Amino acid sequence: MSIGDHLEELRTRIIWCVIPPIPLAILYFFVADSIVRWFLIPLYAVLKEHGLPTQVQVLSPPEFIIAEMKIAIGASILTAGPWILFQFWKFISPGLHRHERRFVYFLIPLSTLLGAAGLALMYFFMLPVILDFMVTMAGNIELHTSAITLGESISNISFPIVELQPEIAAIGDAWVKIPEGVLTIAIPATEEGALQTLTAPMSHGSLISQQFQLSSYLGFVIMMMFAIAIAFQLPMVMLLLGWLGVVNPSWLRKNRRIALLILAIISAIITPQDIISMLMMLTPLYLLYELGIQLIVWVPMSRFVSEQDDD
């Protein structure tokens, strides 16, 4: 085709790539509440374990809506990913040889599997440990208060400490719910015969009040997931370089120490720069490095070329 035909074909493929995410984003926006709760599960589990209020802050009126819009757009692009890759494939496939097309049939499933494995590892294992480490470090900065010995009450006011929210209460009743450590006060509601509650989180003698902002937390998690999904493409990149003759297994084995240093730097960039998070990221990355070496041995380019010659 001429250059004009190529540009027209590219324009058509881009339009087809953009069409599916739009209705998907609208659909995901209506279920964004559930997605937000799914993102908050690891944070709330860590906060509850440390006896902190299981709440996040919204500091401006549009913040929650904007956060849900970002989540809806991101989820729609992720869902439409296979369709977008298919359109990209339809654009470049006419210019590839038969054995080169086989590369794509192998690499796309491998890339999808590696990305999914990275996201699962991050959400179920890395994120809870990283959040627990951060909350623990901030909670270690405590106030220096004098010890109090258990004895008779010095006040006529006392707050019951409960583990379950009471179903019936009177106006003005107050209680402390544990393990969250939240002070709750019952006040009149607009509906007759009902009450509403006001809550106030209480600190455990720490100089730092750990209140998480919703948009900041979601941005932190999404950026970390994005970075890890890209980092987990390491074996595929190594395989491509091996096919191109840039690297070979013996050279990669000889330079393991240099590779370990580079992977440590990448881990420090991806994670929040603490040693625990960096080691949690470095371990799977190094295992992926070894997997990349084995893939070059197991799946050499000669296998694809020989299959093409047999055809």
N, C-alpha and C positions, 0 to 999 in steps of 0.2 A: 504494500500500500504506500501511497504518497504520504508526505509529512502532514498534509491537511487531513487525510483520512485517519492517520494515527491520532491526531489531536481530536478529531470528532469522536473516534472510538473511546478515547480517554475521557472526554466530556460525558459520554453516555454512561460509562462505567461509574464515574463519580456520582452522577445523578442516581443511579441504581443503588450505590452505597449509602446515600443520604436518606433515601425514601424510608426504609424500614425503621431506623432509629427514632423517627419522629413519632409515629403512633405508639411505639414501645415506650418512649419517654413519658407520654401522656398516661399510658397504662400503669407504669411503675410509680408515677407520681401519686396515684390513688392508693397504692399499697406501700408508700414510702414510710409510713408509721411503723409497719412491721419490719422493714429493713433497718430503720434506725434502732429499734429494739434489739435486733439481731447484732448490730454493731456494739451496742451497749452491754450485752451479756458479759463479755470478759471483764469490762471495767466494773460493773456492779458486783460481780463475784469477788473481785479483789477488794473493793471497798467494804463489802459486807464482812469479809474475812478479817479485815483490820478494824472492824467496829466503827466505820465511817458512814455518813449518810449516803444512801444510794440515790443520789440526785446529781444532775448536771445543770449548769446555769445557761440561760439564754439572756443576753445582755442588751438586745435591741429588738423592737417589734418584728422586723422582717427576718431576723436571723434564722428562726426555725424553718420558715418557708424557703429561704434561700438554700439552707442545708438540704432540705428534701428535694429541691430542684436539682442540685448538684448530684445527689444520689441517684435520682431518676435518670438523668442524662448519662451518668457513668454506667449504670446497670443496663441501659438500652444499648450503649455502644458495646459493652461486654457481651450481651446476648446476641447482638447482630454481628459479632466478630466473625463467625464462620461464613456468613453471607458476604461480608466485606472481603474476606480472604478469597472467596470463590470468584467475586468480580475482578479482583486483582489477578487471579489465576486465568480468568477468561481473557484478560487483556494481554498477558505475556505468553500464554501457552502457544499461540500460533507461531511464535518465533523460536520455539525450543525443539530440539531433537527428541526422539522417542526415549532415549535413556536419560536425557535431562528431565523429562517429565516424570520419570520414575523417582528422581530425587525429591520432587515436591510431594509425591504420594507418601514418601517416607518421612520427610522433614516436618510437614504440617501436623500429622498426628503426634510426632515426637515433641514438637514445640508445645502443643496443647497439653500433653501429659505432663511435661516439665512445669509449665505455668500453673496447672491445677495443683500439682504436688507442692509447689512453693507456697501458694495461697493457703492450702490446707495446713501446712506446717506452721505458717505464720499465725493463722487465726487460732488454732487449737493448742499450740505449744509455745511459740515464741511470744505472742502478745500477752498472755497471762503472766508469764515469767517477767517480762519487761515491765509491765504495769505494777506487779508486786514489788519489784526492786525499786521502782521510782517512788511508790507510796511509802515503802519502808524507809528509804533514805530521807524523805521529807519529814516523816514522823519521828525520826531520831533526834531532831532538834527540839528539845523539850524545855519547858519553863522550870526554873529552879524554885520549887515550892516546898514549904515545910510539911513534914508528915503529920497526919491527923490520926489520933487514936479513937477507935470506936467507943462511944459512950452515950450519955443522955443527949437528947435533942436540945439544941440551943435556939430553935425557932419554932413558931407555931405553924409554919408553912412547910409542907412536905409534898413531894411528887411521887406517886406510885411508879414503880419500875415494872413494866410489863413486857412480855415477849410477843403477845398477840394484840392486835388493835381491838379495843372494846367495842361491842356492838351497840351498847346503850350508855349514854353519858348525859350529864346535866350541863347547862350553860356555865362556863367558867372552869369546868374540870380541866385539869392538866396532868399529863403523865409523860414519862420518859420511856420510849420504846427501844429495847435493845435487841440485837447487837448493833443496830444502826446508830444509836446514841442521838435520837431526835426528840426534842421537846415538842409536844403536841398540846394545843389548847383548843377546846370546843367553844365555838361562838354561834350565835343565831344564824339560821339560814333563811333564805327567802321563802322556802316551802314550809308550811305550817307543820309542826311536829317533827322537824328534822333539824340537824345540826351540821355545820361545816367546821373544818379544822384548820388551824394555822400551825405551821411547823417551823421549827428553828433548829438547825444543826448545832451540835455542841462539840467542841474540841476536847481532846484527851490530854490537856496540859502541854500541847505543842505550840511552838512559836509560829508555825506555818499552818494556816487553815487550808486544807486541801479541797478546794472547790474546782471542778473541771468545767470548762466552757464547752458547750456542745459542738460549735463549729470548729474550735481548735482541736478537739479530740477526734472528730470525724476526719478533719484534714490530715492529722497525724497518721491515723490508721490507713486512710486511702493512699497517701503518698508512700507509706511503708509497704503496703501491698503491691503497689505499682512497681516500686524499686525491686522488691523480691521476685516478682514475676519476671522482670527483665534479667535479673542476676541468675535466675535458674535456667536461662537459655544457654549457659556456658557450654554444656556438652555439645549442643547443636552448632555453636560457633566454632568450637574446636574441630568438629567433624567436617565442617565446610572448609576450614583452613587446611585440614589434612587432605581433603579431596583436591584442593587447589595446589597442593605440594608446598605450601608455606611452612608447615610443621610436619613432624613425623613422631611416632611413639617414642623412639629412643631419645630424641632431643627433648621431648616433654618430660620424660622420666629423669633425664640428667639435670634439668632445671627445676626440680620440684621445690627447692628452697626459695628460689626467686618467685616462683608461682605462689608459694605460701605467703610471702611478704606482700605481693600484689593483692591477693585475696583478703589478707588482713586489712589492708588499706580500704578496699572496697567494702568490707564488712563494717569498718568504722564509719564510713560515709553513710551507708544505708541505715544503720541502727543509731540510737540516741547517744552514741559515743561512750557508753559505760562498758566496762570489761565483760560483764555478764552477757549483755546483748551481743557484743562483738563476737564472743566465743560461740554463742548459739548460732550466729550467722556463719561464722568461719567454718565450723564443723561440716555442715551440709555442702557448703561451697567447695571445700577440699574434696569431699566424696564425689561431687559432681565433676571435679577436675579429673579424678581417677576414672570416672565413668567415661569422660570424653576420650581419654587415652584408649580405653578398651573399645569404644565405638569405632575409632579409626582402624583398629586391628580387626574387629568383627565385620565391619561393613566398609570395605575398601571400594574405591571407585571402579576398580577392575571388575567387580561383581556386576555392576550395572551395565558396563560396556560389553561384557561378555554375554549378558542376557540379550542385549540389543543385537549383537552379532548373531546370536542363535536365531533371533526372529528373522 
